[in-house]
Amino acid sequence: MTQTAPTKPLRPDDEQERFASLDPRTGEVVAHHPVHGEAEVRAAVESGRVAAAFWADLGFDGRKARLDAWRKLLVRRLAEFQALISAETGKSADDARTELALVVDHLHWAARQAPKTLGRRKVKPGMLMYNHAATLEYRPLGVVGVIGPWNYPAFTPMGSIAYALAAGNAVVFKPSEYTPGVGVFLADTFAEAVPEYPVFQVVTGFGETGAALCTSGVDKLAFTGSTSTGRKVMAACAATLTPVLVECGGKDPLIVAEDADVAAAADGAVWGGLFNAGQTCAGVERVYVADAVYDEFVRIVVEKAGKLKPGGEPGADFGPITMPRQVEVIRSHVADALERGGRAVVGGLESIRPPYVGPVVLVDVPEDSTAVTEETFGPTLVVSRVADADEAVRRANSLPYGLGATVFSRNRGEELAAGLRCGMVSVNSVLAYASVPGLPFGGVGDSGFGRIHGEDGLREFAYAHAVTRKRFAAALDPMTYDRGPRTIKHVLRLVKVLYGR
């Protein structure tokens, strides 16, 4: 049964407008959730301010104890959480379990690493301020708003939520209207670990709810979604100078060099492009293969991809397209590639049977086809022959996107990675960077800016607070009108001796 977009039914006897989240595999209702309006969003942010003061006062150790308790609770309820993710997204149980394993790992890292990354530390005062002590610490912003996507409804927003909480902030989270239950589950379990104040709240609804969060007075807004929506979020936040973290889409390339392990590269391309039905912002969409290994690579990809089947049953390799209107985007990209002279070596237009799309592998596609230039977000791969890996790098850098990339090469992996204009590169594997909690995740260009994960992700949700303290009087003090006429002369002489050689 084809899923329709979530609707907003309002019954006269209802006190609040509600909407249904649907299982994209069957169209059945998973649950109903309220449509929160501007007043309710603002109320959540205001109550979050009181909660933020409580949460910040706990200090790093106090917050870590609470975050550890939340993590352990999530682990105990993993089966329940996995079933909910599968129901709202349609993804397979194993894909949902993988997502949750990453959630737990990142939550553990953020809570443990926050004191070292954000805590007060000494800073060398330098030549002129040698008589001062200097310290630096990173303080929480206050209340952070998070707008999350539906494709990884737990892992992706938790890259902001967990790190913002570890940094000492309260959080108001607006999940996708396709996966509201996942957001509610996260907030409800957190409230069991932290019952005193509403440190982590969820508001549910549609685009209007997200827009209300942008203008609600949050101290920072973290958004994950399309580039076009990201621009609207930035414009809304600009009116109040609300800082933003924007993680948008990608058209991520995979490069297969002449010296690559071709079988491993083919396996990586198939998994990186097709898992979760291709609904991955940093998933593989473009593949550039050196001429010397192209034919072998395509042969293996065809063999592997041709065996994969979508479906809602437990044995399916991947699930449906969660957002119904995305099916038409996939169809238009495949059609454009074929009309422009491309060939489908696996699947084709007949593979598109909503809500499912089977694997589609395209070759000989012109570089200006929408299948190459625009994010498809489906189980498709465009494989292109290039003269060598250096040409592959040039083509990979030709689009305004710059999220992630993959390189397969036995001897030139790091060299080729260095030439790629993007936020992250995985060498001889696919998407490994997303699984390393200590590495920042984010892009450049049309893929957005700011970082989640890692030390950079913690600092995104804090502001630098610098302090100097005078310890004793300086022999030379140029920063006073009481300085003698020879003071600056002595200071410049010292500068020349120390730094002029």
Buried (B, 14 or more C-beta within 10 A) or exposed (E): EBBEEBEEEEEEEEEEBBBBBBBBBBEEEBBBBBBBBBEBBBBBBEBBBBBBEBBBEBEBEBBBBBBBBBBEEBBEBBEEBBEBBBBBBBBBBBBBBBBBBBBBBBBBBBBBBBBEBBEEEEEEBEEBBEBBEBEBBBBBBBBBBBBBBBBBBBBBBBBBBBBBBBBBBBBBBBBBBBBBBBBBBBBEBBBEBBEEBBBBBBBBBBEEBBBBBBBBBBBBBBBBBBBEBBEBBBEBBEEEEBBBBBBBBBBBBBBBBBBBBBEBBBBBBBBBBBBBBBBBBBBBBBBBBBEBBBEBBBEBBBEBBBEBEBBBEEEBBBBBBBBBEBBEBBBBBBBBBBEBEBEBBBBBEEBBEBBBBBBBBBBBBBEEBBBBBBBBBBBBBBBBBBEEBBBBBEBBBBBEBBBBBBBBBEEBBEBBBEBBBBBBBBBBBBBBBBBBBEBBBBBBBBBBBBBBBBBBBBBBBBBEEEEEEEEEEBEBBEEEEEBEEEBEEBBEEEEEEEEEE
